[in-house]
Amino acid sequence: MEKMERKTIRVAIYCRMGREDPDHTMLEAGMERLRKYAKERGYDIVEEITEYGSGLSLNRSGIRKLYGLAHRHMIDLVLVSDISRLSRDAGQVLRLAGKLKKQKVFIESMNGNPLSEYRKELRSLRRIMQ
């Protein structure tokens, strides 16, 4: 019987800071934690994306780069330290997750994945608003 080869999960690690730190130590420390986390899980880091900017909008070059990687089927997973690094708006995070999922790309957060909680909250809000 032939042994099946396990597929390596290809990841893009993404780190965003709200404001620039002069010597980039905070950003680099965040990236190093993500690299270590990925290595411990046997992930193959395909791309490292860092940027400074507001988490209130998804209109950022790093997010566009993630979309491009997903569209070209170059990644299986986006790894972040916390979901809020993608956006501080739960609705935007859910839209981003939905677009990535259509390309079979998922989001993993080192601090857990509250996406199901976001979805529950959004459904509750919609019921209240009706």
N, C-alpha and C positions, 0 to 999 in steps of 0.2 A: 504494500500500500504506500503510495507516494505521500510525503509530508507536505501539507499546504504551507506556503510561505505567508507570514503575517505582513500585511500592508503597513508601511510606516505612515503615520499621520503627518501631513505637511501643514505647517502652521505659519501664520504671519503674526508676529508679536507687535502689539500696538501700545504705545505709551504717550499720553498727552498730559502736559502740564498747563495749568491755567495761565501762568505767567512765567516768563523767562527767568531762569536763575543764572547769574553772571558767569559762573564757571561750569555750568551744566552738571554739577555733582548730583543733584536730586534726580534729574532725568536719567543719568547714567546708572544711578543706584536702582532706580525702578526697572530699567532694562536688564540689569544684571539679575535681579530677582526673577524676572520673567524667563530669562535664559536658563537659570538654574531649575526653575519649575518645569520648563519644557524638557530639559535634559533628563531630569528624574523620571519623567514619564515616557522617555524614548521618542519624543516628537522630533521631527526634522524641521528645523527653522529655515524656511524658504525666504522670508523677508522680515526685516526689522523696520518698523515705521515709528518715527518720533515726531512730535510737533508740539508747538506752543499755541494756545488759543482758547477761546471760550468754548465751554461744553454746551452752550445753549443752541448751537446750530450744527447740523451735519454737513454744512457747506464748507468743508475743509479739505485741503489737498490730501491729507492722510486717509480720510474716509473715501475719497475718490480713488485713491490707490488700492484700498481694500476691495472696492467694487470691481476694479479692473482685474485684480488677481483672481477674484471669485469668478468673474465672467470668463476668464481664460482658463478656468479649471486648474489653476496652479496651487491652490490651497484647499485644505479640508476644514480648517479651523482657524478662528481668530482668537488669539490669547491676549487677555487684558488682566491687569491687576485687580480692577474693579469695574463693574458695568458703567459706572459714572464717568469713566475715562472716555467712553464712546460718546455719551451725551448725558446731560443732567435731566433731560426730559424723557420720562418713561415711554411716552407715545412714540417719540423719535427712535428710541432704542428698539421698540417692538417693530417699527417699520423697517429699520436697518436689519434686524434679525430675520424678518420675513423676506426681504430682498436677497439676503445671503442664503437663506434656506432654499430658495428657488434654484440656486446654483449648487445645492448640496454642501453648503459651507455653514458651520455652526460657530457659536460664540462660547468660549469658556472663560470664566473669571476665576482667578486665584482665590477670591473671597466668596465663592459660591455663585450660583446662577439664579438670580431672583426673577428671571423672565416670566416664570409661571405666576409668581406673585404679582408682577406688573400686569399680566393679563387679567388676573382676578380683580385687581383694583380698577382696571379700565372698564371691565364688564359691570362692576358695581356702580361706578360713576355714570355709565350710560343708562343704567336702570333708574338711578336717582334723577337724572336729567329728563327722563321721559315723562 
